[in-house]
Amino acid sequence: MSNTTNELFRNDSYLKTCDAKVIQIDERGVQLDQTVCYPHGGGQLGDQGKLTFADGTALDIIDTQKDRATGELIHVLAPEHLSQLTEGDAATIELDWERRYKLMRFHTCLHLVCAMIDAPVNGGSIQLDRARLDFDLKEPLDKEQLTEKLNALIEKNASISMRWITDAELDAHPELVRTMSVKPPRNAEGTIRLVEIDGIDLQACGGTHVSTTKEIGPMLVRKIENKGKQNRRITVVSAD
């Protein structure tokens, strides 16, 4: 049986549920033939949710991970629940949508922060209550000015879309990769996903995003830290 999972979130971040079939069970968790759950990566937390089976049994998905060695997408369950499952079992996945939507808003917000600052990105993290980017930058930054500029971009209500290019096209345009520490996911078909914020930003990214900048909501640059001789860390939080 194939251990490849169809990652439905790659084409539609707004899918909240799907039917799935168990294709593998091991000590790491459960693999399914398809999923709406995004695995921890690119600074974004892995999704949580619920698996409901035909007999009514409902099990919590406590995390979603991707095995970096094999590429397998793993739905993490409580270890004591793994013995209840059998390969071939049919189930319905229900995403913890409120949690995911917070991550989508912050992830999209970081694309705007990227567009505002002309410097390579050293790293980043997206949490439920905040997000940050580290820039390879010496020059000081002004927190109030960045907050004002960020919210002006959000208020543009720019549309956000995706398209796919080949690995070769990406290699010919390295400027589409803004992060120095994280590379965009490449798939078996040899294609890479670009995320475009109309008139603002275009970069390779495998994460989940909202459909317009206004969905991000008002944001606040909470702090700017100096994390080294040439590392400026910018942390944003919701201003709601």
N, C-alpha and C positions, 0 to 999 in steps of 0.2 A: 504494500500500500504506500502511496506517495506521502512524504512527510512535508510537502510544501503547502503553506497556508496562503490562501487568497486574502490579501490585505485590503479589505474593502475601504478602509479609511483613507487609502492613498488617493482615491478618486473622489471621495465624498466624505468630508469631515463631519457632516451633519447626520450621518446614519447613526441611529441610537440602538438598533436591534437587528439581529439577523438569525436565521436558522443555521445550524452547523452540525457537523458530525465529528465524533472523537476519532482521531487517526493514530494517536500514540499517547501512552501514559508511562511516565517514569518518575524517578524521585524528584525531578525538577518541577513537574506539573503536568499539564495536559496540552497536547497539540490538537487543533481543530482544522477542518478542511478550509474554513473561511472565518473571518472575524471582523468585528468593528473596533476591537481593542488595540490601541496604539501601544507598542512596547517602549519601555524606557530607553531614551536615546536622544541625541542632539540637544541635551540639556533638559529635555521635557520628561516629566514623571510618566511611568507606565500607568495605563488605565486600570480602573477597578470596575466591578459590575457583578452580575449574577448569571449563573448557568442554571436553566430550568429544564428538567428532563421530562419525557413523556409520562412517567408515573407521578409527576408532581414534585419530585425531589428538587429542591433549590439549593445550590451551593454558591458561596461567595467567591468571586475572583478577587483575590487580595492584592494582586499585582500582575503586570504583564511585562515579560522580559524577552529579549532576543539573545540567543546564544551566539556570541560573536565568532565562535569557531565554525559553527555549522550553518548559521543563518536561520535556525529553527525558532519560530515564535512560540513562546511558552506562556500559557495561562497558569498562574501560580494559585493553587488552592491550599487550604489547610492540609497537612500531610495525612491526617486521619481520614480525609474524604477520598483520597486517591483510590483506595481499595473498593470503593463503591462503584467505580466506573469500569466499563469494558469497551475495548475498541469497537467502533461501529455504532455506539450509542448516539441517538439523535438528541439534540438539545437546542434551546433558544438562548442566545446571548442578549442580555439587557445591560447596556452601558450605564454607569453612573454618570448621567449626562451633566448634572450641575457641576460636578467636579471637573469633568473634561472641558466644559465650556469656559471655566475660569482659566484653564491652561491654554486654550485656544486664543483667548483674548490677550493673555500675556505674551504668548509666542509671537502673535502678529505685531504686538506693540514693540517687541525687540527688533523686528524688521525695520520699523520706523526709526528707532534709535540708531540702527546700523546706517540708515540712509542719511541721518543727520551728521554723522561723524566720519570724516574721511581718514580712516585708519583701520588696519587689520584687527580682527577680533581674536583674542587669545583664548577665550573660553566664555562660558555662560551657564546659567541655571534658571529653570522655570519652576517655581513652587506655586502653591495654591494662593498665597497671600503676597507674593512679590516675584520679581524676576530681575536678573542682572546680566550685564555683559562686561567683559574685561577687554579693554582696547590697548593695543601696542602704541602708546602715545605718551609723550613727555609733557606736552603743553597742558596747563591747567584748564578746567572747564567750569562754566558758571551754571550752578544748579537751577536758578530761577529762569535764566534765559533758555536753557534746555527744556524745562517744563513748559514754558510758553510756546516754544517752537513745536514741541511734541503734540500738544493739544491742538495747535493750529492744523497740523497734519491730520490728526484724528477727525477734526471737524470737517475736513474736505469731503468726507464720506466717499473716499476713493474705493472703487471696486477691486476685489482681489480674485485673481484667476490662476489657473495652473496650465502648464503645457509641458511636453516631454521632448527632450533632445537626446541624441546619442552620446555615448561615452566619448567618442571622437570629437564631437562638437564641443563638449565641455572641456576636453583637454586643449582644444584650440582657443578657448576663451576662459582662461583661469580666473579672470576678474569676477566671474559668476560665483566663485566660492569665496565667501567673506571670512570664514573661520579658519584659523591656522591649526586648531587642535582637533576639530571634528570634520570629517569628510562626509559629503552627502551620500546617502545609500545608493549603491549601484545594484541592478537586478540582473537576473539571468538573461533578459531580453536585450541587455546592453543599452538601457535607457536611464536617463536621470530626469527627475522632476524639477522644473523651475516654478517658483512662486513669484507672481508679478503683482505689485500694488500699483495700480494705474497712475503713471506719471511720477511715481515716487521711488520705487525700488524694484529690482529684478535680481534674484539670486537663486542658486540651487538649494533646495531644502526638502527634507522628507517629513517635516512635522505637520501638525494640524493647525488650521487657521480659520478665522472668521471670514465672512464673505465681503464685508465692507469695513473701512476703518472706523466708522462711527460706532460699530458694535463693540469696539474695544472699550468705549466709555472714557470719561476723564481720567487722566493719569497724573501722577506726581513723581518727579525725580526726588526720591527721599534723601539720597546721599551720593556723594562722589568721593571715592577713597583712592589713596595712592597705595598700591599694592606692590610697589617695586620701583626701580629707577625709571622704568618705561612701561608702567601698567596702571591705567586708570579704570577703576571699577565703578560702573554706574548701576545703581539699584532703583527700580521703579516700583511703585505700589499704586493700587487703585485710589482715586480721589473721591469715589462715591461715598 
